[in-house]
Amino acid sequence: MNFLTDALTRHVGCETASFHTPGHKGQAPVGAFEVLAEYPWQMDLTELPGLDDLSSPTGVLADLESRAAGIWGAAESIISVNGASAGMVAAMLALASRGSSTVLVPRNAHRSIVSGLVISGLFPIWYDPVWDDDWGIWGSLPAKSVERLLERCGGEPAGLVITSPTYAGAISDIERIAGLCHSAGIPLVVDEAHGAHLLGGGGMPPGAVTLGADVVVHSLHKTLPALTQTGLVHVGRQSLIAASGLRSALQLVQTSSPSYLLMASIEQALAAIEAENGGPALSRLQELSVRLVEELAAHPELEVYKPLAATDPAHVLVAARGRQPQELFNFLCERGVFPETTLGRGVLLMLGLGSTAADVGRIVSLLPQLAELQAGEAADSAFARGARKSWRQPDPVQVISPRQAFFMPSEVVPAGDAVGRLSAVTIAPCPPGTPLIVAGQRVPPEILEYASLQSLKVVLE
Ligand SMILES: Cc1ncc(COP(=O)(O)O)c(C=O)c1O
C-alpha cells in the first residue's frame, strides 16, 4: 500500500529548491500569520459568529474581498476556494447570460474554460494566438489578430476569452485588446491565473484589471504566498459583466464549505503585496528572475525562451540544446531541484514570492554538471539527434458544442476507429491542461501520434 503522507514527506526530504507552484515555496507564514502554521487544526473553522459567510459576505470576508479589489484596482473581487478553475467556469457562465450562443476562445485555453463551455452550453469559436514553431508552444495574442478575429467571427459573440500570461510567460497587450472588444460591444475575460503578481510595482508589468479587462481570474497559489486552491475573480471598473451574476455563478460551482485556512492564506498573500503596488516584494522577485535568466542564458548549452511581446518574470522556460526536455527535467529533479513541468521543447521554472536567492543559487550551482547531461548515457540514444520540435496540432473542427457532445449517447472505441468521428470527451492532460481534443470536435488522424491513446469515447451519431 502507498501512503500519501509518506510520499509527501519523502518529497519534502529530497527537494532542495522549488521552481514549481505553489508560490509560497514551502515557506511558513510570518508575523501575524504564523498562527496559521502553528494551529492549523484550530483555524480550520466554519461559518461561526464573527467569521462571516462566503456565500453572502458582510463581515471579515467582505473586508478581505474589498482589500483585494483595492490591490488589483477592481470594482469588486470575489474569493474562490476552488482556484482559478472555478473562477473560469463562473466567468463562462456569466458570459452565457449575455444571450449570445458563441464565444471566442483561444487554442491554449486551460481545461477549466472547456468545463465552462460544457456547463454554460456556449459554442466555442477557436482562435490561434501566435504559434512559436521553434519552442512548440502558444504565445501571446497580437491586437492586430483581434481586429481580424472580430471582423471574421460574424454575429456578436458573448465575449472574448484570452490567456495572459501564457504558461510560458507571454503577455498580451490587454489594453488594446480590451479597447477593441469594447468597440465591438463585447466583454474581455482574461485568464490571468499565472499573473496575480502583475501589479505594476517592483518592475512588474501591470495586470489586466487596470488595463481595462471586464473580468480577470487569478490563481493566487501559482506565484503568491497563498495555499493551493485559492483564487480571485475580479470585475473591472467599467465591466460589461455584472459582479452579482459572477458571484452567483461562482456559488453554483464551488464548495459550500469554504476552507478558512485557505481564505486566511489569501489574507497573507494580500499583506505581502499590499504596499506600493507590490513594489518591495515584487522587486525582489524581479531581481531573482533577472539573475536566473542571465545565468541560464550565459550557459553555452542552454537557451531561454523570449516571447515576442512582454514577458512575465515569474515564468522562465529553458531548453538544453539538442536534448529532450524530459532529460533536463530529470537531471534537475534527481539533484533536488524541481521544475514546474516540461513545456514544448523546454522546461518551465516558476518563481514565486517565496523564492529565495538560495533557490536560484542551487540551480546555478548545478550548471557546471550539465556536461554530464550532454555526455551521459543518453548521448548514444535517439535523443542525441536533437530535441524533436513539438508540432502544432491540426486546426480543430468543432461540429457540435462541447455540452451537446458531453450529454449525447457515446461509445468507447479503439483510437484508430475514432478518427473522423466526434469526440465525446475532452482530453487535456495537466500540466499544462490545454486540450488535445475537445468534446464535439471531429477526431483528426494526427491524434494517434500526439495523444498516444489506446481508445477514445466518441459520440453515437
Ligand atoms: C492558464 C490557466 N488557467 C487556469 C488554471 C486553473 O488554476 P487553478 O489551479 O487555480 O484552478 C490554470 C492551472 O494550471 C492555468 O494554467
PDBQT file of the ligand as one rigid body, heavy atoms in Angstrom, charges set to zero:
ROOT
HETATM    1  C1  LIG A 501      -3.923  29.185 -17.689  1.00  0.00    +0.000 C 
HETATM    2  C2  LIG A 501      -4.576  28.543 -16.502  1.00  0.00    +0.000 A 
HETATM    3  N1  LIG A 501      -5.827  28.900 -16.176  1.00  0.00    +0.000 NA
HETATM    4  C3  LIG A 501      -6.459  28.371 -15.115  1.00  0.00    +0.000 A 
HETATM    5  C4  LIG A 501      -5.843  27.426 -14.326  1.00  0.00    +0.000 A 
HETATM    6  C5  LIG A 501      -6.574  26.851 -13.150  1.00  0.00    +0.000 C 
HETATM    7  O1  LIG A 501      -5.976  27.298 -11.980  1.00  0.00    +0.000 OA
HETATM    8  P1  LIG A 501      -6.227  26.625 -10.552  1.00  0.00    +0.000 P 
HETATM    9  O2  LIG A 501      -5.153  25.620 -10.376  1.00  0.00    +0.000 OA
HETATM   10  O3  LIG A 501      -6.085  27.764  -9.603  1.00  0.00    +0.000 OA
HETATM   11  O4  LIG A 501      -7.578  26.050 -10.530  1.00  0.00    +0.000 OA
HETATM   12  C6  LIG A 501      -4.544  27.012 -14.629  1.00  0.00    +0.000 A 
HETATM   13  C7  LIG A 501      -3.878  25.980 -13.805  1.00  0.00    +0.000 C 
HETATM   14  O5  LIG A 501      -2.865  25.442 -14.112  1.00  0.00    +0.000 OA
HETATM   15  C8  LIG A 501      -3.888  27.569 -15.758  1.00  0.00    +0.000 A 
HETATM   16  O6  LIG A 501      -2.647  27.196 -16.103  1.00  0.00    +0.000 OA
ENDROOT
TORSDOF 0
